Amino acid sequence: MKINTPYALLFFSGFSLLLSCEHVELPFGKSNNAQKEAQALFAQLPSNADFSNYWYSGKAELNVYDVSISRYGQNRHGQSLLIFVSEDMDPERQVKLEGDEEPETPKLNVLKRNSLLRFTTGIYDYSLMGSVFTPISLEKRLPALKDNMSSQDWCGQSFLQLNYKDKRYTLKQFSYFGKEGDKEEKISEEVLLEDDLFNWLRLSPKLLPEGEYTLLPGLFYLYLTHQKAKPHAARLSYRSGEATPQCVIEYLHLKRTLVIDFEAEFPYRILGWTEKDDQKTLLKAELKQSIQTPYWTQNATEFEHLRDSLQIHWFK
């Protein structure tokens, strides 16, 4: 939800910024010229040749990152894998359509991001996975239909899921930890999801807003810090460096800053990101390998060499 500050719509052409000082709520609220322009761009994405050839090629994009993460007061080394792929969903059930299955309402094409994070703490390890589903085939921009994450470590398991309906998210939580437990509740106000911004950036940096908004922090962050899933005011801004543009999310009343580094040109791959608590770095990820491949067809032993080429160190 937009806080009452001017909105700046970004157009990246050589990464010069063209800023419009109209008041607008994105992706919520009634439209004006700035919002209509953003929605028109969004509607064009599926028909754009570069976009279509890349995201509808029948392949997924696999990105492997080296990760440094602070846990229990010490820095740990780990890896993260971001998998981006387009697929069709049933917008009512908010699940992937299988085979010839036809939903009762028109199917919705989404950009899905699966995020995996694995690292060790002494003798035991953490394994986290999250999925975000962002619509890309509507005439109008909508926030993520669903955002979820699960965690497995040697103490227990936890699961969080956000489902979007009627301009609100409903949170479902199942946790091993007694102070969290199992619950279901509605987020009390319209929010943007921090997790959704990664997907919007991949669609086009032009879709990203600038200014002060109400955001829900990333689900990995909420889980690892054992914080309640509640909205926070945040400032979104952009740095257009010589080689690597950055999206910067600064929370105003929460000790959290997220900086996302991305490519200046299509397909705008995520080159890395840094999470800070005040001046302390909580997590830093740096891209090491990236390929496009239909991994779901590559489950025979003859494809195991691809893991070596991606430098994935899990299960060794």
Backbone torsions as a table, in degrees:
resi	resn	phi	psi	omega
1	MET	NA	137.3	-177.4
2	LYS	-77.9	132.0	169.8
3	ILE	-83.7	155.0	-172.5
4	ASN	-71.1	74.4	173.8
5	THR	-137.3	158.8	179.7
6	PRO	-59.7	147.4	177.9
7	TYR	-101.6	138.8	178.3
8	ALA	-120.1	111.6	178.4
9	LEU	-85.3	128.0	-174.6
10	LEU	-92.6	131.2	168.2
11	PHE	-119.9	123.2	-177.4
12	PHE	-99.9	105.3	173.1
13	SER	-130.5	99.6	-168.4
14	GLY	65.2	16.5	-179.7
15	PHE	58.7	36.7	162.2
16	SER	-88.5	148.7	-173.4
17	LEU	-105.1	126.7	173.4
18	LEU	-107.6	110.9	-170.4
19	LEU	-108.3	131.0	176.4
20	SER	-107.0	127.5	-173.5
21	CYS	-96.3	36.7	176.2
22	GLU	-84.4	151.0	174.0
23	HIS	-83.1	128.0	-176.7
24	VAL	-153.4	150.6	175.0
25	GLU	-111.7	122.9	179.3
26	LEU	-129.8	133.7	1.7
27	PRO	-90.1	14.5	-175.2
28	PHE	-102.7	171.2	171.7
29	GLY	87.8	173.7	-178.3
30	LYS	-75.7	153.3	-172.2
31	SER	-87.1	159.0	168.5
32	ASN	-140.0	-167.6	-174.7
33	ASN	-59.6	-42.0	-178.4
34	ALA	-65.5	-43.2	-179.2
35	GLN	-68.4	-39.6	178.4
36	LYS	-61.5	-38.8	179.7
37	GLU	-65.2	-42.4	178.7
38	ALA	-65.0	-40.2	180.0
39	GLN	-67.9	-36.6	178.5
40	ALA	-64.2	-40.9	176.6
41	LEU	-61.9	-43.5	-178.5
42	PHE	-60.4	-42.1	-179.1
43	ALA	-66.6	-27.1	-177.8
44	GLN	-79.3	-18.5	-172.0
45	LEU	-54.5	-49.7	-176.9
46	PRO	-61.9	-26.0	-178.1
47	SER	-93.5	-7.5	176.7
48	ASN	-67.9	130.9	-172.2
49	ALA	-61.8	-48.7	-179.7
50	ASP	-62.0	-44.1	179.9
51	PHE	-62.1	-47.5	-177.3
52	SER	-64.5	-45.2	-178.6
53	ASN	-63.5	-30.7	-177.0
54	TYR	-85.5	-51.8	-171.5
55	TRP	-87.1	-16.8	178.2
56	TYR	-113.4	33.5	-177.3
57	SER	-87.1	-2.4	-175.5
58	GLY	79.9	17.2	179.2
59	LYS	-127.4	161.0	172.3
60	ALA	-108.2	155.1	174.5
61	GLU	-99.3	122.8	-180.0
62	LEU	-109.2	127.5	-179.0
63	ASN	-127.8	124.3	-179.2
64	VAL	-109.3	132.4	-176.6
65	TYR	-123.4	139.6	165.1
66	ASP	-80.3	137.0	-174.1
67	VAL	-127.4	135.3	167.3
68	SER	-111.9	124.4	-175.2
69	ILE	-134.1	137.0	178.1
70	SER	-90.1	125.2	179.5
71	ARG	-145.1	128.4	-178.8
72	TYR	56.6	38.4	174.0
73	GLY	78.8	6.1	179.2
74	GLN	-131.8	151.3	176.6
75	ASN	-82.1	135.4	179.6
76	ARG	-121.5	152.0	174.8
77	HIS	-100.3	135.8	178.0
78	GLY	-149.6	-170.3	176.9
79	GLN	-135.2	150.2	174.2
80	SER	-127.0	146.2	176.9
81	LEU	-127.5	121.3	174.3
82	LEU	-107.0	123.4	179.2
83	ILE	-114.3	117.4	177.9
84	PHE	-110.6	132.6	178.8
85	VAL	-158.4	147.8	175.6
86	SER	-92.9	146.2	177.4
87	GLU	-158.7	166.1	179.2
88	ASP	-96.1	139.6	-179.8
89	MET	-126.2	155.2	168.0
90	ASP	-84.4	112.6	-174.3
91	PRO	-68.0	-22.1	-180.0
92	GLU	-80.5	-51.0	179.6
93	ARG	-82.1	-16.9	179.9
94	GLN	57.2	49.2	177.0
95	VAL	-134.4	160.4	178.6
96	LYS	-69.1	139.6	175.1
97	LEU	-78.5	135.1	-177.3
98	GLU	-109.2	129.7	175.3
99	GLY	57.4	-126.4	-178.6
100	ASP	-92.8	13.1	-178.1
101	GLU	-60.6	133.1	178.5
102	GLU	-117.4	126.9	180.0
103	PRO	-76.4	163.6	177.7
104	GLU	-68.9	-31.7	174.9
105	THR	-108.9	159.6	-176.9
106	PRO	-54.2	137.4	-179.2
107	LYS	-65.6	158.9	-175.0
108	LEU	-124.9	126.9	177.0
109	ASN	-85.5	134.8	-176.8
110	VAL	-132.3	158.1	165.6
111	LEU	-97.7	118.9	-180.0
112	LYS	-101.2	134.9	171.9
113	ARG	-119.1	116.1	170.5
114	ASN	-96.7	126.6	-179.1
115	SER	-116.7	126.1	175.9
116	LEU	-118.4	138.4	178.4
117	LEU	-136.2	125.5	-179.3
118	ARG	-136.2	135.2	178.1
119	PHE	-158.4	161.4	-179.0
120	THR	-108.6	151.1	172.4
121	THR	-129.7	95.3	-177.4
122	GLY	67.0	-124.2	-176.7
123	ILE	-77.0	-23.9	-173.7
124	TYR	-116.8	167.9	-173.1
125	ASP	-124.9	163.6	174.7
126	TYR	-114.0	141.7	173.8
127	SER	-135.0	114.6	179.6
128	LEU	-118.9	143.5	174.5
129	MET	-141.9	137.0	177.7
130	GLY	-134.3	155.4	178.6
131	SER	-137.1	134.7	178.1
132	VAL	-127.2	134.9	-175.0
133	PHE	-121.9	107.0	-174.4
134	THR	-110.7	120.8	179.9
135	PRO	-61.3	139.3	178.1
136	ILE	-131.3	-0.1	-172.5
137	SER	-119.4	17.7	177.0
138	LEU	-96.1	161.0	174.8
139	GLU	-73.4	-10.2	-174.7
140	LYS	-133.7	140.3	-178.7
141	ARG	-74.8	135.0	175.5
142	LEU	-127.3	154.4	175.4
143	PRO	-73.3	175.9	-179.5
144	ALA	-54.7	133.5	175.8
145	LEU	-68.0	-36.4	-174.3
146	LYS	-152.5	144.6	177.1
147	ASP	-142.5	125.7	179.7
148	ASN	-144.6	165.1	175.5
149	MET	-153.8	151.7	173.7
150	SER	-134.0	153.0	179.5
151	SER	-136.4	138.8	175.8
152	GLN	-130.0	121.9	168.7
153	ASP	-137.0	-178.3	-171.5
154	TRP	-73.1	-8.8	176.9
155	CYS	-87.2	-34.7	-178.1
156	GLY	167.4	-170.1	-176.1
157	GLN	-122.2	152.3	175.8
158	SER	-142.3	153.4	180.0
159	PHE	-146.0	132.7	176.1
160	LEU	-127.2	140.9	175.8
161	GLN	-145.8	136.8	174.8
162	LEU	-113.9	129.0	175.2
163	ASN	-120.3	134.8	-174.8
164	TYR	-99.2	126.8	175.9
165	LYS	-159.4	136.3	178.8
166	ASP	54.4	44.7	174.6
167	LYS	65.3	17.5	177.9
168	ARG	-137.3	154.4	173.6
169	TYR	-101.8	138.9	171.0
170	THR	-105.0	131.4	-179.6
171	LEU	-102.2	130.4	170.4
172	LYS	-115.9	132.1	-177.9
173	GLN	-133.5	134.4	174.5
174	PHE	-132.3	116.0	-173.6
175	SER	-135.3	142.0	174.0
176	TYR	-67.1	-28.7	-172.1
177	PHE	-79.2	133.7	-173.0
178	GLY	-62.6	-33.8	-178.6
179	LYS	-75.3	-12.3	179.6
180	GLU	-107.7	-57.6	175.0
181	GLY	63.0	-158.8	-178.6
182	ASP	-105.1	133.7	179.6
183	LYS	-162.0	164.4	173.7
184	GLU	-138.8	131.2	-179.0
185	GLU	-155.3	158.2	177.1
186	LYS	-93.7	139.8	170.8
187	ILE	-70.8	128.9	-165.8
188	SER	-71.6	-14.1	-177.1
189	GLU	-144.3	167.9	176.5
190	GLU	-69.5	133.7	-178.0
191	VAL	-139.6	158.6	164.6
192	LEU	-95.5	150.1	178.0
193	LEU	-99.0	129.9	174.0
194	GLU	-55.5	-41.1	-179.3
195	ASP	-62.6	-29.7	-177.5
196	ASP	-72.6	-26.5	-175.7
197	LEU	-64.1	-32.3	176.6
198	PHE	-59.6	-41.9	-178.6
199	ASN	-71.0	-42.7	178.1
200	TRP	-58.7	-40.5	179.4
201	LEU	-61.6	-40.5	179.9
202	ARG	-66.3	-31.8	178.3
203	LEU	-70.3	-48.9	175.5
204	SER	-178.5	129.6	175.6
205	PRO	-58.7	-21.3	178.4
206	LYS	-64.4	-20.2	-178.0
207	LEU	-82.2	-11.7	-174.0
208	LEU	-83.9	134.2	178.8
209	PRO	-83.3	164.4	174.2
210	GLU	-132.3	140.3	-177.6
211	GLY	132.0	-158.7	-178.3
212	GLU	-103.7	128.5	-175.8
213	TYR	-136.1	166.5	172.0
214	THR	-96.6	118.4	-175.5
215	LEU	-119.8	150.3	168.1
216	LEU	-101.3	121.0	-178.1
217	PRO	-58.0	161.9	-178.9
218	GLY	-59.3	144.7	-175.3
219	LEU	-66.5	-34.7	175.9
220	PHE	-59.8	-45.4	-179.4
221	TYR	-62.4	-45.9	-179.8
222	LEU	-60.6	-40.9	-179.2
223	TYR	-67.8	-49.9	-174.6
224	LEU	-67.3	-25.5	178.5
225	THR	-99.8	0.2	179.9
226	HIS	53.4	44.3	178.5
227	GLN	-99.8	151.3	177.5
228	LYS	-69.2	141.9	178.4
229	ALA	-76.9	91.8	178.6
230	LYS	-136.9	152.1	-176.7
231	PRO	-68.9	152.0	177.1
232	HIS	-139.4	144.9	174.0
233	ALA	-70.2	138.3	-178.9
234	ALA	-146.1	152.7	177.8
235	ARG	-108.6	125.1	177.8
236	LEU	-102.9	129.1	178.9
237	SER	-146.1	174.4	-173.5
238	TYR	-136.7	141.7	176.0
239	ARG	-120.5	122.1	-177.3
240	SER	-106.2	80.4	179.6
241	GLY	-69.7	177.6	-176.9
242	GLU	-62.4	-37.2	-175.4
243	ALA	-121.5	-36.5	-171.2
244	THR	-124.5	104.2	174.5
245	PRO	-67.9	157.2	180.0
246	GLN	-135.2	142.5	168.6
247	CYS	-103.6	127.8	-174.6
248	VAL	-119.3	124.8	176.6
249	ILE	-115.5	114.1	179.8
250	GLU	-114.3	115.8	177.9
251	TYR	-78.8	136.0	-172.1
252	LEU	-82.5	-31.0	-177.6
253	HIS	-127.4	26.1	179.1
254	LEU	-141.6	135.1	-178.4
255	LYS	-75.5	76.6	-178.2
256	ARG	-155.6	129.7	172.1
257	THR	-133.1	131.6	178.2
258	LEU	-119.5	127.2	177.3
259	VAL	-120.1	121.9	-179.4
260	ILE	-109.0	122.2	175.3
261	ASP	-94.0	134.9	-177.9
262	PHE	-145.7	162.2	-179.9
263	GLU	-67.8	145.0	-179.4
264	ALA	-74.8	-21.4	-177.7
265	GLU	-118.8	159.6	175.7
266	PHE	-54.6	137.3	13.3
267	PRO	-93.5	21.2	173.8
268	TYR	56.2	48.6	179.8
269	ARG	-61.3	148.9	175.2
270	ILE	-78.2	117.1	-177.7
271	LEU	-88.9	-16.7	178.4
272	GLY	161.2	174.9	175.9
273	TRP	-155.9	156.5	-179.1
274	THR	-133.1	130.5	176.1
275	GLU	-112.8	130.6	-179.1
276	LYS	-127.2	147.3	170.8
277	ASP	-112.5	104.4	-166.2
278	ASP	56.5	-119.8	-179.6
279	GLN	-99.1	-2.9	-178.9
280	LYS	-85.8	129.9	178.2
281	THR	-80.5	120.4	177.8
282	LEU	-87.9	-37.7	-178.3
283	LEU	-154.5	138.7	174.6
284	LYS	-136.6	126.3	-178.5
285	ALA	-120.6	137.9	-179.2
286	GLU	-132.4	126.3	-177.7
287	LEU	-64.8	131.9	178.6
288	LYS	-114.7	-40.3	-177.9
289	GLN	-142.5	148.4	177.8
290	SER	-151.2	129.7	176.9
291	ILE	-142.5	161.7	168.7
292	GLN	-110.0	128.6	-178.1
293	THR	-163.8	149.6	175.9
294	PRO	-83.6	76.2	-169.9
295	TYR	-60.3	-27.2	-177.7
296	TRP	-67.8	-16.4	175.8
297	THR	-95.8	-1.8	-172.3
298	GLN	-111.3	54.8	-175.9
299	ASN	-103.5	5.9	176.7
300	ALA	-85.1	158.8	-177.9
301	THR	-60.2	-25.3	-178.6
302	GLU	-65.6	-14.1	-179.4
303	PHE	-98.5	3.0	-176.9
304	GLU	-64.2	-22.8	179.2
305	HIS	-64.3	-23.4	178.8
306	LEU	-64.3	-30.0	176.0
307	ARG	-64.0	-38.1	178.3
308	ASP	-66.6	-40.2	-179.4
309	SER	-66.5	-28.5	176.8
310	LEU	-85.3	-7.1	-179.4
311	GLN	59.4	40.5	176.1
312	ILE	-83.1	124.4	-173.2
313	HIS	-103.2	4.8	-178.3
314	TRP	-70.3	152.5	174.4
315	PHE	60.9	35.7	176.6
316	LYS	-119.1	NA	NA
